[in-house]
Amino acid sequence: MTRQARRRAGAVAATGALMGANARFWPLVLPDVRRELRGWERRARAIPAGALRAQALAKLRGERFNAEVAATLATLAAPSRRHATVEAIVALEVMYDYLDGLGEQPVPDPLANGRELYAAFADAFAPAGPPRDHCRHQPRRDDGGYLAALALACRHGLWALPAAPAVAPVAAAVAARCGEAQTRTHATRRLGPGQLRRWAQAQPETTAGSLGWPEVAAGAAASVLAVHALIAAAADPSTTAADARRIAAAYLPTSALTTLLDSFVDADADRASGSHAFLAYYGSDAEVAERLGALARLAVAGARELPHAPHHLTTVAGAVAFYLSDPALDSARGRRLTAEMAGELRPLLTPTLAIFRAWRRAKRFPRAGAGVPAAPAEATARRAAAPALA
């Protein structure tokens, strides 16, 4: 089969997967997600420390869609395992967003603070044992057990799934590296980018030469997306440890794409605020364009080799389409930078990009968009976009 024929076949299969995900997501998954979120909001309102309470509630109210989006992967789970999948995914996403906010707070030792915070991931994937207090470096540390409860809920959902023993060690390793990348990215403001570069240069994907160090750092920081995919895979009793490792590897390029594209969209705001920007590590627009194309090829190739490949291909296309529909990329420079990447993802990219352009128009004109439901492709893309730190 030629490459063009493979692309067409993949697009047809992925479109079918998208339609099936829609049929399950709206009536079966989303109501469960929203029940979980309401429970976490009640728990957050009881946090004793005012600063931590405000942080938790702001994340839940301002970024609740992240958890809804993450749970699109639960449409892969059998009905009897769907609630446990949703429970674990929602708790992990709420925890990730909460930790992201806490990690941005100024503290004397940002590396020690971040490492302690993200050590909560280890509690979430351990089969047993009491969680620790991970807020000890925070100026106001009494969260009333909120972070511990999130970790325990993720654990409870994950270990109720049949393939948890095969998946949990891989998920824990991916989450730990995600936490380290997040920690070091947040620390660039105080400690500079050198510590981030040295860490990323030591990662196996960099030393093997398949990815540049900025791409490894960008992908690792956003790889909570891979952990959600791993939780969904744990719902399938046929999932092996080798499958879990393939999922983790396949999602790294997609996670890197989301971070780099987000860096372009936020370039003006990052310059104004002096924030860290991953695109600053590239020497020219030509280099950026080439690397985006290479990441897209790797992302598609990896997704095609996974169980439930059509569903994972919609994740790749949705992640990219979310950004390509942003007005910041609809410019001469933006189109030039993303042309090769977009070419790698067609024809699947075409319908998902149309979905996102319609969605953005509906956001600008709410009445015109009233009653038009967003597709899980939109949700998948928003999930991929949320962890981007640039």
C-alpha positions as CSV (number, residue, x, y, z in Angstrom):
1,M,0.0,0.0,0.0
2,T,1.4,3.4,-0.9
3,R,1.8,6.1,1.7
4,Q,-1.1,8.1,0.2
5,A,-3.3,5.1,0.3
6,R,-2.3,4.5,4.0
7,R,-3.2,8.1,4.8
8,R,-6.6,7.8,3.2
9,A,-7.4,4.5,4.9
10,G,-6.2,5.9,8.2
11,A,-8.4,9.0,7.8
12,V,-11.5,6.9,7.1
13,A,-10.9,4.6,10.1
14,A,-10.2,7.6,12.3
15,T,-13.4,9.4,11.2
16,G,-15.3,6.2,12.1
17,A,-13.6,6.2,15.5
18,L,-14.5,9.8,16.0
19,M,-18.2,9.1,15.3
20,G,-18.2,6.2,17.7
21,A,-16.5,8.3,20.4
22,N,-19.2,10.9,20.0
23,A,-22.0,8.4,20.4
24,R,-20.5,7.2,23.7
25,F,-19.0,10.5,25.1
26,W,-22.0,12.8,25.3
27,P,-24.7,10.5,26.9
28,L,-22.4,8.1,28.9
29,V,-19.1,9.7,29.8
30,L,-19.6,13.4,30.2
31,P,-22.3,13.2,32.9
32,D,-20.0,11.0,34.9
33,V,-17.1,13.4,34.5
34,R,-19.3,16.3,35.7
35,R,-20.4,14.4,38.8
36,E,-16.8,13.8,39.6
37,L,-15.9,17.4,39.1
38,R,-18.8,18.6,41.4
39,G,-17.4,16.3,44.1
40,W,-13.9,17.8,43.8
41,E,-15.3,21.3,43.9
42,R,-17.1,20.5,47.2
43,R,-13.8,19.1,48.5
44,A,-11.8,22.1,47.4
45,R,-14.2,24.5,49.1
46,A,-13.2,22.8,52.4
47,I,-9.5,23.5,52.1
48,P,-8.4,25.4,55.2
49,A,-5.6,27.4,53.8
50,G,-7.1,30.3,51.9
51,A,-4.4,30.6,49.2
52,L,-4.5,26.8,48.4
53,R,-8.3,26.9,48.4
54,A,-8.4,29.8,46.0
55,Q,-5.8,28.0,43.8
56,A,-7.8,24.8,43.7
57,L,-11.1,26.5,43.0
58,A,-9.7,28.7,40.3
59,K,-8.3,25.7,38.5
60,L,-11.5,23.7,38.8
61,R,-13.7,26.6,37.6
62,G,-11.4,28.0,35.0
63,E,-10.0,24.7,33.6
64,R,-12.7,22.2,34.3
65,F,-13.0,21.5,30.6
66,N,-9.5,20.0,30.7
67,A,-10.9,17.1,32.7
68,E,-13.9,16.7,30.5
69,V,-11.6,16.6,27.5
70,A,-9.2,14.1,29.1
71,A,-12.1,11.8,29.7
72,T,-12.7,11.4,26.0
73,L,-10.2,8.6,26.2
74,A,-12.6,6.8,28.6
75,T,-14.8,6.1,25.5
76,L,-12.3,3.3,24.8
77,A,-13.3,1.5,28.0
78,A,-16.0,-1.2,28.2
79,P,-19.2,0.0,29.9
80,S,-18.5,-2.0,33.1
81,R,-15.0,-0.4,33.4
82,R,-15.9,3.1,32.2
83,H,-16.6,4.7,35.6
84,A,-13.3,3.6,37.1
85,T,-11.5,4.9,34.0
86,V,-13.3,8.3,34.4
87,E,-12.6,8.4,38.1
88,A,-8.9,7.9,37.6
89,I,-8.6,10.3,34.6
90,V,-10.5,13.1,36.2
91,A,-8.7,12.8,39.5
92,L,-5.3,12.8,37.7
93,E,-6.2,15.8,35.6
94,V,-7.5,17.9,38.5
95,M,-4.3,17.0,40.4
96,Y,-2.1,17.9,37.4
97,D,-3.8,21.3,37.0
98,Y,-3.7,22.0,40.8
99,L,0.0,21.1,40.9
100,D,0.7,23.3,37.8
101,G,-0.7,26.3,39.7
102,L,1.2,25.5,42.9
103,G,4.4,25.0,40.9
104,E,4.2,28.5,39.5
105,Q,4.2,30.1,42.9
106,P,7.5,31.9,43.8
107,V,9.4,29.9,46.5
108,P,13.1,30.0,47.5
109,D,13.9,26.6,46.1
110,P,11.7,25.9,43.0
111,L,13.3,22.6,42.3
112,A,12.8,21.2,45.7
113,N,9.2,22.6,45.8
114,G,8.3,21.1,42.4
115,R,9.8,17.7,43.1
116,E,7.9,17.5,46.4
117,L,4.6,18.5,44.8
118,Y,4.9,16.2,41.8
119,A,5.9,13.3,44.1
120,A,2.1,13.1,44.6
121,F,2.1,11.2,41.3
122,A,3.9,8.3,42.9
123,D,1.1,8.1,45.5
124,A,-1.5,8.0,42.6
125,F,0.0,5.0,40.9
126,A,1.2,3.0,43.9
127,P,-1.0,0.0,44.6
128,A,-1.2,0.7,48.3
129,G,0.3,2.8,51.1
130,P,-0.7,6.2,52.7
131,P,0.0,9.4,50.7
132,R,2.5,11.9,52.1
133,D,2.1,15.6,52.7
134,H,3.5,17.2,49.5
135,C,2.9,20.8,50.3
136,R,5.6,21.3,52.9
137,H,7.5,23.8,50.8
138,Q,4.4,25.9,50.2
139,P,4.0,29.1,52.3
140,R,0.5,28.0,53.2
141,R,0.6,24.2,53.4
142,D,-2.7,23.0,54.9
143,D,-4.9,21.8,52.1
144,G,-7.0,19.6,54.3
145,G,-5.9,16.4,52.5
146,Y,-7.1,17.6,49.1
147,L,-4.0,16.6,47.2
148,A,-3.9,13.3,49.0
149,A,-7.5,12.6,48.2
150,L,-6.9,13.3,44.5
151,A,-4.0,10.8,44.5
152,L,-6.1,8.2,46.3
153,A,-9.0,8.6,43.9
154,C,-6.7,8.2,40.9
155,R,-5.3,5.1,42.5
156,H,-8.7,3.7,43.3
157,G,-9.9,4.0,39.7
158,L,-6.7,2.7,38.1
159,W,-6.3,-0.3,40.3
160,A,-9.9,-1.3,39.6
161,L,-9.0,-1.9,36.0
162,P,-7.8,-5.3,34.8
163,A,-4.6,-4.3,33.2
164,A,-3.4,-2.0,36.0
165,P,-0.5,-4.2,37.0
166,A,0.9,-4.0,33.5
167,V,0.2,-0.3,33.0
168,A,0.9,1.3,36.4
169,P,4.7,1.1,36.4
170,V,4.9,2.7,33.0
171,A,2.3,5.4,33.9
172,A,4.2,6.1,37.1
173,A,7.5,6.6,35.2
174,V,5.8,8.9,32.6
175,A,4.1,10.9,35.3
176,A,7.4,11.3,37.2
177,R,9.2,12.5,34.2
178,C,6.3,14.9,33.4
179,G,6.6,16.3,36.9
180,E,10.3,16.8,36.6
181,A,9.9,18.6,33.2
182,Q,7.2,20.8,34.7
183,T,9.3,21.6,37.7
184,R,12.3,22.5,35.6
185,T,10.2,24.6,33.2
186,H,8.7,26.5,36.0
187,A,12.1,27.0,37.5
188,T,13.6,28.7,34.4
189,R,12.3,32.1,35.6
190,R,14.5,31.8,38.8
191,L,17.3,29.4,37.8
192,G,17.5,30.0,34.0
193,P,17.1,27.5,31.1
194,G,20.5,25.7,31.6
195,Q,19.2,23.3,34.2
196,L,16.3,22.4,31.9
197,R,18.6,21.9,28.9
198,R,21.0,19.7,30.8
199,W,18.2,17.5,32.1
200,A,16.6,17.1,28.7
201,Q,19.9,16.4,27.0
202,A,20.3,13.4,29.3
203,Q,17.0,11.8,28.4
204,P,17.1,8.7,26.2
205,E,15.2,10.2,23.2
206,T,17.8,13.0,23.0
207,T,20.8,10.8,23.3
208,A,19.4,8.5,20.7
209,G,19.0,11.5,18.3
210,S,15.3,11.0,17.5
211,L,14.3,14.3,19.1
212,G,16.1,17.5,20.0
213,W,16.4,18.4,23.7
214,P,13.7,21.2,23.5
215,E,11.3,18.7,22.0
216,V,12.0,16.2,24.7
217,A,11.5,18.8,27.4
218,A,8.3,20.2,25.7
219,G,6.9,16.7,25.2
220,A,7.7,15.5,28.7
221,A,6.1,18.5,30.3
222,A,2.8,17.9,28.5
223,S,2.9,14.1,28.7
224,V,0.1,13.9,31.2
225,L,-1.8,13.2,27.9
226,A,0.1,10.0,27.6
227,V,-0.8,9.0,31.2
228,H,-4.5,9.5,30.4
229,A,-4.1,7.2,27.4
230,L,-2.4,4.7,29.6
231,I,-5.2,4.7,32.2
232,A,-7.7,4.1,29.3
233,A,-5.5,1.2,28.1
234,A,-5.6,-0.3,31.6
235,A,-9.3,-0.9,31.1
236,D,-8.5,-3.4,28.3
237,P,-7.5,-6.7,29.9
238,S,-5.4,-7.6,26.9
239,T,-3.0,-4.6,27.4
240,T,0.5,-5.7,28.2
241,A,3.5,-3.8,29.6
242,A,5.0,-3.7,26.1
243,D,1.7,-2.0,24.9
244,A,2.0,0.5,27.7
245,R,5.6,1.4,26.7
246,R,4.5,1.8,23.1
247,I,1.7,4.2,24.1
248,A,4.1,6.2,26.2
249,A,6.6,6.5,23.4
250,A,4.0,7.3,20.7
251,Y,2.5,10.2,22.7
252,L,5.7,12.0,23.3
253,P,5.9,13.7,19.8
254,T,2.2,14.7,20.0
255,S,2.8,16.2,23.4
256,A,5.8,18.1,22.0
257,L,3.7,19.4,19.1
258,T,1.1,20.9,21.5
259,T,3.7,22.7,23.5
260,L,5.6,24.1,20.5
261,L,2.4,25.3,18.8
262,D,1.2,26.8,22.0
263,S,4.5,28.6,22.3
264,F,3.9,30.2,18.9
265,V,0.3,31.2,19.8
266,D,1.5,32.8,23.1
267,A,4.7,34.4,21.7
268,D,3.6,38.0,22.1
269,A,2.3,37.5,25.7
270,D,5.5,35.5,26.6
271,R,7.7,38.3,25.3
272,A,5.7,40.9,27.2
273,S,5.9,39.0,30.5
274,G,9.4,37.5,30.1
275,S,7.9,34.0,30.3
276,H,9.7,30.9,29.2
277,A,9.1,30.0,25.5
278,F,10.2,26.7,23.9
279,L,10.3,28.2,20.4
280,A,13.1,30.5,21.5
281,Y,15.5,27.5,21.4
282,Y,15.3,27.2,17.6
283,G,17.7,29.2,15.4
284,S,15.3,30.0,12.5
285,D,11.8,29.7,11.2
286,A,13.1,27.1,8.7
287,E,14.3,24.9,11.6
288,V,11.0,25.2,13.4
289,A,9.0,24.2,10.3
290,E,11.3,21.2,9.7
291,R,11.0,20.0,13.3
292,L,7.2,20.4,13.4
293,G,7.0,18.3,10.3
294,A,9.3,15.7,11.8
295,L,7.3,15.5,15.0
296,A,4.0,15.1,13.0
297,R,5.5,12.2,11.1
298,L,6.7,10.5,14.3
299,A,3.3,11.1,16.0
300,V,1.3,9.6,13.2
301,A,3.7,6.7,12.8
302,G,3.5,5.9,16.5
303,A,-0.2,6.2,16.7
304,R,-0.7,3.8,13.8
305,E,1.1,1.1,15.7
306,L,-1.0,1.2,18.8
307,P,-4.0,-0.8,19.7
308,H,-7.1,1.3,18.8
309,A,-5.0,3.2,16.3
310,P,-7.8,5.2,14.7
311,H,-8.8,6.7,18.1
312,H,-5.2,7.7,18.8
313,L,-4.9,9.2,15.3
314,T,-7.8,11.5,16.0
315,T,-5.9,12.7,19.1
316,V,-2.9,13.7,17.0
317,A,-5.1,15.4,14.4
318,G,-7.3,17.1,17.0
319,A,-4.3,18.4,18.9
320,V,-2.8,20.0,15.8
321,A,-6.2,21.3,14.5
322,F,-6.9,23.1,17.7
323,Y,-3.8,25.2,17.2
324,L,-4.1,25.7,13.4
325,S,-7.6,27.1,13.9
326,D,-6.1,29.8,16.2
327,P,-6.0,33.2,14.5
328,A,-2.3,33.6,15.6
329,L,-1.3,30.8,13.3
330,D,-3.6,32.0,10.4
331,S,-0.9,34.4,9.2
332,A,1.7,34.2,6.5
333,R,4.4,33.3,9.0
334,G,2.2,30.8,10.8
335,R,1.2,29.1,7.6
336,R,4.8,28.9,6.5
337,L,5.9,27.3,9.8
338,T,3.1,24.7,9.8
339,A,2.8,23.8,6.2
340,E,5.0,20.7,6.3
341,M,3.3,19.6,9.6
342,A,-0.1,20.0,8.1
343,G,0.8,18.1,5.0
344,E,1.9,15.1,7.2
345,L,-1.5,15.0,8.8
346,R,-3.8,15.3,5.7
347,P,-6.4,14.1,4.9
348,L,-7.4,13.4,8.5
349,L,-6.6,17.0,9.5
350,T,-9.1,18.6,7.1
351,P,-12.4,17.6,8.9
352,T,-10.9,18.2,12.4
353,L,-9.7,21.6,11.4
354,A,-13.1,22.5,10.1
355,I,-14.6,21.5,13.4
356,F,-12.2,23.8,15.3
357,R,-12.8,26.8,13.0
358,A,-16.5,26.4,13.5
359,W,-16.0,26.1,17.3
360,R,-13.9,29.3,17.4
361,R,-16.5,31.2,15.4
362,A,-19.2,29.9,17.9
363,K,-17.1,31.2,20.8
364,R,-16.9,34.7,19.2
365,F,-20.7,34.6,18.4
366,P,-22.3,32.5,21.2
367,R,-25.8,32.8,19.9
368,A,-24.9,31.6,16.5
369,G,-23.2,28.6,18.1
370,A,-25.9,27.8,20.6
371,G,-27.0,24.2,20.6
372,V,-24.2,23.0,18.4
373,P,-22.3,20.3,20.4
374,A,-18.5,20.2,20.1
375,A,-17.1,16.9,18.9
376,P,-14.7,14.8,20.9
377,A,-12.0,15.8,18.4
378,E,-12.3,19.3,19.9
379,A,-12.2,17.8,23.4
380,T,-9.2,15.7,22.6
381,A,-7.4,18.7,21.2
382,R,-8.2,20.9,24.2
383,R,-6.8,18.1,26.4
384,A,-3.6,18.0,24.5
385,A,-3.3,21.7,24.6
386,A,-3.9,22.2,28.3
387,P,-0.5,21.0,29.6
388,A,1.6,23.1,27.3
389,L,3.8,25.3,29.4
390,A,5.6,27.5,27.0
